[in-house]
Amino acid sequence: MTSHSPTRSAPSPTDLFDQRHDDWTRDPRRAFDAWLVKQAFRRSSAEVYQAQWNHFIDWLELRGRSMANIDAGLVGEFLDSLATRKQQRTRYLRLIERVYDHLAKHVAELPNPARGAALKPAPDTHWQLASENEPTGFLNADERAALAARMHAPLPRSPGARWRALRDRALVGVFLGAGLKTGEAQALPEHSLARADGWLEIGNADPRLTRRICPAPFARAAFEAWLAVRAEMRTRGALAFPSGIDGRPMHKATVLRAIDAEVEAAGITASRTQRASPQTMRNAFAASLFESGTPPEQVAQWLGMEQLESAVRLQMQWQAWRRNETDA
């Protein structure tokens, strides 16, 4: 009988997949389909992911390669072969990365080739990758509705998972339903979220910049559900959104991962060419105000913009984005 030492050396490329994961090398399409079913994606999103994965596997097979013997360089070559924009390349990259992250939970020290490829920009895209040239992102009405509906999705049974799920939904609420910045959400005290009048108060060292926001109804409901479980689990500290029940603050990367997961669960990732980040949600909150006829002066006040010009510019960007959506 063969035993495996817990201190075994790092696996070579040929034994990265143990017997439970041989199906990923034998039939990666079927293995992916089985994994996809467990993700509970919307049918439309699942079909997009399936097409992307099949394209990736077709590309590997044409080169005589399998999932067990690829590296970051090969993933980079695949991305470079795509006649798509940077945002679409990113969607392929994130899908490959996610699959290898899944496998890494079961295979010790399995490297993720997509993670290394993420550091390598595509040829001739330096201008596109410059942050100042990135278009201002928004969410359309269907995407906003999908995220709001996500607030009512079934909750996990375990207390810890339920705690995190309600926290993350409330985070979507402060970004999409109240227009906060990431740093503001990280530093927000619980009492600001729990005001009896239903408004959200954002403090500032300069009292003149302290502001109050009337959150969207779906956000208010998410706050109430989160505050209830936060108290039930006896969460420590004064922060509205701690990283755990011990009250420690959330890192920005943790916030971004939480938002990515909520966007994915809402089923809107596959249809987008840009990441739906907290900033995108903040922009979408502003767009909802513009749609309802709120003047730029009020939008600037609610979003904490010191200059009215910033709100006017955002309104113009939203109008241009809306025209592009209509023409698409």
N, C-alpha and C positions, 0 to 999 in steps of 0.2 A: 504494500500500500504506500502510495507516494504522499509525503506530507509536505506542506509549504511553510517555510519559516516566515514569521512576521517581519524579519529583518532582511528579506530577500533584496537583491540589488535591483536597480531600475530595469524594467523590461525592455527588450530590444524591439525594433519595429515589427519583427515577425511574430512576437507573442503578446502584442498589445491587447489582443482580444482573447479572453479566456473562453472556456467551453460555453458559458452562458451567453456569450456575445459573438460566437462564430457566425451567427446569422447576419450580422452587419457586414461581414466580408463575403459570405456566400450569396446573400440576396439582400443587398442594402435597400432596395426599393420596398420589399415586403417588410423588412425590419422598420423602416421609416414609417410606413403606413400604420403598423402596430403602435409605434410610439405616438403618431399623430392622433390616433383615436383617443388616447389617454389625456390629450391636452385640452379637450373640450372646446376647440375653436369653432367658430361659426363655419358653416359649410363652405361659404364663398372664400373665407380666409384659408381653410384647409386645402381647397383646390389650388389656390395660388402657391402655397407652400409645397404641395406635392409636385406641381409643375417645375418649380425652381429646383427642388431636390433631384428630380429625374434628369433635369438638364445637367446638373453638376455631376451626377453619376455617369451619364452618357459621355461627358467630356473626359472623365477619368478613364473609363473603359477604352475609349479610342486611343489612349496613351498607355494602355496596359497597366494601369495603376489601380489600387484598391484603397479603401479607407485606412487600412493598416500600414500603408507605406507612403503616406504623403507628408509634406512639411509645409511650413509657412510660404516658402518660395513657390511651391506648386499651386497653393491656394491663390497666391498673388497672380500667377500666370492665368489662372482661370478667371479671376476678376478682370484682368486686363483684356481678356478675350470677349468680354461682354460689351456689346454695342449699346450701352445704356448710360444714363446719367449717374453722377456720383451717389445720389440718394438710393437709386435702385441697386447699385453695387453694394451699398451698405446693407440693404435688406438681405441680399444673398449671403453676405459675410456674417451677419447676425444669426441667420438660420444655421449655417455650418457650425458656427461657434456654439450655438445652443445644443446641437446634437452631440458635439464632443463634450460639452459640459455634462450632459446626461450620462454619457459613457464613463466619464471620469468619476462619477459617484460609485461605480462598481469595479473599475479597473485602477488599481493603485498606480499613481505617478504617471497617468496617461497625459501626454502633452496635448495642448489644444492648438493645432496648426493655424486655425483661423485667427487666434489672438495675436500671433506674430504678424500675420498678413495685414492686420488692421493698422499697423504702424507704417505701412508702405503706400504712399499715394500712387494713383494711377498715372501713367505717362500723360503729359500735356494737360494736366488738370490743375496746375498750380494756381491759376487765377480763380478757378471755381472753388478751390479749397480755402481761399482767403476769407476769413470770417466776415470782413467788412463787405464782401460781395455776396454773401448769402442772402437770399430773399427773406423778407419778414414772413414768418409762418403763421397761419391761422387754422381754424377747424371749421368745416362746413356744418350746416345745421344737422345733418344726419350723424356726423361724428360726435357733435356735442350731445345729441340725444342718446346715442349709444353709451357714452360715458356716464350720463345722468342715470340711464336705466341700469347700468352696472351697480349702482348703489343698492339696488333691491335684489341682487343675485343671492342665491343660497350661501350661507356662511359655513366655514369649516366647523367640525364638531369639537375639536380639541380647544381648550381655553386659550392656549398660547397663540395658535393659528388664528383663532377668532379675534383675539386682541389685535394682532398685526393687520388682519384684513380690514377691520373697522378703522384702524389708524390710517391705513393707506387710502381708503375711500375718503376719509375726511381730508387727507392731503390733496386729493383731486378736487375736493370741495373748495379749499382755500385758493387753489390756483385757477381752476376753471369757473368757480362760482363766486369768487371774491377778488381775483386779480392780484394776489400777493406775489412777491418775488421769493425765490428759493431761500435766500438768507433770512427774509422776514418770517417765513414759516418755521425755519429752524429755531429762531429766537423767540417765537410767539409764546407768551405766557398763557397758562390755562385760563386764567380769569378773563383774558381778552376774548377767548372763544366761548365763554360761558355766560355772557351778559344776558340779563333777564329780558332786555328789550329786543334781543335777536340780532342786534347789530354787532359788527366785528370792529374792535378798536385796535389800531396799529400804533404803538407808542414810538416815540423818537426822543433822542437826547435834547433836541430843540423842540420845545412844546408847540411852536408854531407849525411844525411839520407832522405832529400827531394827527391822525385822521380816523374817520369812522366810515365803514362800508356796510351797505345793506346787501348781504349775501343772497344769491339765488335760492329759491325754496329747496331745491334738491340738496344744495350744500348745507343749508341749515339743518335739514333732517339727518345728513351724514354727521354733522357735528354733535348732534344730540345723541345719536347711537354710539359714537366714539366716546363721548364724555361719560356715558353710562357704564360702558365696559371698562373704561379707564379707572373709574371709581370702584367698580366691582372687583377688579383685580388688585386694588390697593397700590396703584402705580405711584412711585415716589417722585419727588421733585415738583417744580413749578412749571416746567415746560409743557406746552400743549401737545407737542409731538416728540416724545423721547424715543430713543432707539430700543429701549426695553423697559420692563417694569421697575428696574432699578433707577430710572430717571435720567440716565446719561443722555447727552444730546445726540441727535442724528448727524452723521456726516453727510456732506452734499452728495457723495457717491451713493449712499444708502437711499437718499430721497429720490435720486434719479432712477435707481433700480426699481424702487417701489412704483414710481410713475410708469416706467416702461412695462412693468408687469400688469398694471391696471389697464393700460392702453391695449396690451396684447389680449387680455381677458375680455375686453370690450369688443374685440374683433375688428378693429379698424387699422391695425398695423399694415396688413397686406395691401390695402388699397391706397396707402399713402406713399409719396416719394420723399417726404421729409419726416424726421423724427417728431413725434408729438411730445415735446418737452414741457417742463413747467412754464418756460417763457412762452411757448406756443399757446398754452392754456391761458396764460395771463393776457396775451394778445386776443384770444378768442373771447375772453370776458369783456374786454374793451369793445370788440366788434359787436357783441350782443347789446351793449349800451348804445353804440352808434345806430344799430338797427332799430332800436326802440325810440330813437329821436333825442337821446341825451346829448346835450351840447358838449363840445370839447372842454369847456371850462370845468364842467362837473366831472367829466372823465379824468381830467388831469388831477383834480382834487382826490377822487377816489383811488386812483392808482399811485398817488404820492409823487406826481411829477412836479418838480419845482418850476418848470417853464411851460407855459401854455403851448409854446411852439412844438413841444414834444408830442402833445396830444393831437395837435393839428396834423403833424407829420404822420402819426400813426393812423389817423383817419384817412389820409390820402393813400397810404400804403394799403389799408384795408379795402378802399374803393378800387384800387388797381388790381388787387388780388381777386376781388369779387368779379370784376370784368373778365379776368383771365379764366376764372372758373366757369363763367357763363359761355365763353368762347370755346372752351375745351371740348 
